[in-house]
Amino acid sequence: MSELILYAILFVLLIGHCLLAGKMYRAVHEDLSLSLQEKNAWKLKALIFPAYFWGQYKKK
């Protein structure tokens, strides 16, 4: 039973990670002030730690 709970928690974390990365992708893609290289750099960062870099992107 504990294994099932662990898998459920991991699944929720993975879904959250994907949704936040997708949200950041859309925001970066729509930002016309960024160059292509900057957009690609932010998108790559979104794949690694989307919650941390979303905050960094919003500060910028």
N, C-alpha and C positions, 0 to 999 in steps of 0.2 A: 504494500500500500504506500509506503514512503517513497518507493521508486516512482510510482505514478504521480505523486504530488511533486516530486522533483522535476519530472518531465513536463508537467503542466506549467510549473513556474518558468522553466527554461523556454517553453513555447511562448508564453506571454511576453517574456523579455525579448525574444527574437522578433515577434510581431511588432512590439513597440519600437525596437531598433529599426526595423524596415519602414514603419510608418513615419518615424521622425526623419530618417534619411530621405524618404520620398518627399516629405514636406520641404526639407532643405534644398533638395534638387530643384523643385519647382520655383522656390524663391530665388535661388541663384540664377536659374535659367532666365527668369523674367527681369533680372536686374540689368538694365541697359548700360549702367555706368562701369561695369566690369569688362575687361578684355577677355578674349577666348582663353588665354592661359590662366587668368585669375579664376574664371568660372571652372575650368578643369581642376585647378588646385583645390577649390572649395568643395567640389563634388567628390574628389578623392578623399578629402578629410571627412566628409559626411559618411563615407563607407566605413571608416575606422571607428570614430567616436562621435556619432551625430549629436548627442546631447551636449557635450562639451563644446564642439565647434559651432553648434547653432547659437550658443551664447556669445562666442567670439565673433561670429558673423554679424549678429545683431548689434554688438558694440561698435563695429566698424561702420 
